Amino acid sequence: QVQFVESGGGLVLPGGSLRLSCAASGSRFIFYAMGWYLQALGKQRELVASIISGGSTNYVDSVKGRFTISRDNAKNTAFLQMNALKTEDTAVYYCYGDLFSGRYWGQGTQVTVSS
């Protein structure tokens, strides 16, 4: 059974940094795409960043230049380096991975940016 374990969330001051990790287990195959969505309180889930197995990346405009997504295909693990964090980045961040069999989700990790 495919499972993701997320880590790296927490409380940080505005302007600070966090690094999220998303480690997959239970799959013999490399995920075609991996990434993160965020869901702020009372709002819909929205895509933050994604990366395909070949390395191409995509970001929502609000995080370009501040967030960097990367992955280690050998370990089926993705990373989201978040710099220059803003209060509006506060949300639960959910990682995902796409296989031929469908999309799989992590349990979510809380990121709170506050002074």
N, C-alpha and C positions, 0 to 999 in steps of 0.2 A: 504494500500500500504506500502510495506516494505521500510524503509529509514534508512540511517546511518548518524549520525552527528559526524564528526571528530573534535578533538581539540588537542591543545598541541604543535603544531609546532612553529617554530620561528628561530631566529638567535642565535647561541651559539658559544663560543670560542672552539677551539680544546681542547679536554680533558674534556669538559663540559658534562652536562646531560640534557635530555629532557624526558618528559613522554607524550606519545600520548594516547588519549582515543578515543574509537569508540563505540557510543551508538546507538543501533538499536531501532526502533519503528515500530509499525504496524504488528508485528508478534506475534501470540499466542504460537508459537513453539520455542523451543530452537534451535539455529543454531548448526548443527552437527560440523562444523569447522568454525573458525574465524581466521583472520590473517592480515598480511600486505604485500603488494608488494611495491617496490620503482621503480621510473622511473627517472633516471638522464637525463639531457638535451641531446637530440640526441641519446638516447639509448633505448633499449627495456625494458619493465616492467619486473621485476624479483622478485621472492618470497624472502621475508626477514625472516619471522617467521610465524608459524601457531600453533594453539592449538585446540584440539578436545574437545567435551563436557566432556569427562572423565578426561581431564587434561593433556594428553600426548602432548608434544611439539616437534617442529621441527624448526631448524634454518639453515640458509645458513652459510657456514664455516666462512665467513668474519666477522660475528657478534657474533659468539659463544664466551661466556665468557664476552661479553660487553652488550648485549641486553637480556632482559627477558620479555617474553610474559605471560600474565595471563588473567583471565576472571572471570566475575561474572555472572553465568548462570541465576540467579534470575532476573537480570536487563538486560540480553542480551547485555552486555557491555564487551569489551576487552580493554586491556591496553598493551602498549609497553614501557617498561622502557629502555631508551637508555643511557648508560654510556660510558665514555672514547671515546666520539665522535671524528671522524676523518674527515678531509676535504672531503675525498672520500665518506662519508655518505650523502653528500649533494644531495638532490633529493626531488621530490614530493612523499609522502607516501600515499598509498591508502589502506584503510582497506576493508575487504570483509567478507561475511558470507555465508555459504552454507546451504540451506534448500532443502527438497525434490523437491521443485519447481524450484530450480536453484541457481545461484550465484548472490549475490547482492553486490554492491560497494558503498563505501563512495565517497565524492566529492574530496578527496585528501587534504593533508596539506603539506605546504612547510617546509622543514627542511634545514637550511643553516648553515654549519659549516665553520667558517672563522675567521681569526684574523684581 
